[in-house]
Amino acid sequence: MILFKNCRFVKELTEGFVQEMGDVLVDDKDTIAEIAEPGAIAAPEGCRIVDAEGGTLLPGFFDMHVHLTMDSLDFLPYVARRPEDHWAETYSYAREMLKQGYTTVRDAGGAYNVVKGVRDAQRKGYINVPDILSSGQALTPTEMGNETFGPMYSVCDGPMEVRKAARHQLELGNDVIKYMVTGAYLNEGGLPGQQIVTEDELREAVRIADMKDTHVMGHAHSAEGIKTAIRCGLRTVEHGSFIDEEAIRMLKESDRTFLVPTAAIGLACLDEDANNLSEGMVDTSKKYEQIEKDCVNRAYRAGLKLGFGSDIDKENFVAHPGMEFYARHEWFDFEYVDILKQATINSAEILGMDDRKGTICVGKNAELVVIDGKPDIDINDMKQMPRYVYFHGELIEN
Ligand SMILES: [Zn+2]
């Protein structure tokens, strides 16, 4: 058991308790047992006590779009790396994510089937990293630049090949299907504005995922690609960079498809020196920077429920704590509280996990993060490592 004393709450992320300050008791099953005003809970015998000293207590964060095998944005060593050597990189990235307060991550495509292996090690309790949803290799049509990502991709053309490829990723034990619907920024020769998959191919992937009670996440920048993804019934549209009014309207009317913008990768791709990016990649990013900001801001102002995804590599993630949080403000101009909601309750709802994750609430999982400061009032407080992260019985002190 563990008792967190003198916690400050963000009311939008706390259920069943309305005061700003309080104590939180966690039981032996890692469930939130009680929330009460400061000093009101008597610590049971043997209970560990942590004084948050007025720090803000948040529920664990989600990253719905991460590539846990991706240690840097330099893909040459990535493609050359042996399958067995991806394991340590993947574990190390996942562990860094937990240290920054992430307790649930959805992998958006990785080399071989390594992420699933790390996921299983976590589920067996051998390692403590966030809860992982793995997608295995991302499905993509035959397309210029696929070789940039090498073993991260599974190439399939036509509905029958898609059927086989989707079934194969699930056969390997993966949780969800990732599909490349349009070209990518980081794909040499690819055009983010171009749709590269046909509707019958995408529908086939959704059909297979539906049968297995899971979903398809679709990489889509262009408005046409986004609309195709919505029509085909994908669960999430990733990036959504050039979303238009019609696509925004379609998402507003849909209770099946949600948008997951990714801001941190946008910031990183403008950093010419730091990331070993080719001139072409940086130019592409600069060319579309303002369009992407305007389009995604329009989707946000329209009141869409947005998920939280970073698409960032480990090197940037570690060098810039809280990157996706402040990037959503700097890159997209989202409100602070909304950013915090996107990282927690919104993403939990989109993934259907809000019965046990996403808020501080009696009966929900004790996935807890203590931040020094008030990130709902200044999101820059997320730039420091959390003071404490509590997950699966482990208290991480940064
Ligand atoms: Zn991605």
Boltz pocket constraint, residues with backbone or C-beta under 6 A from the ligand:
constraints:
  - pocket:
      binder: B
      contacts: [[A, 65], [A, 67], [A, 108], [A, 311]]
      max_distance: 6.0
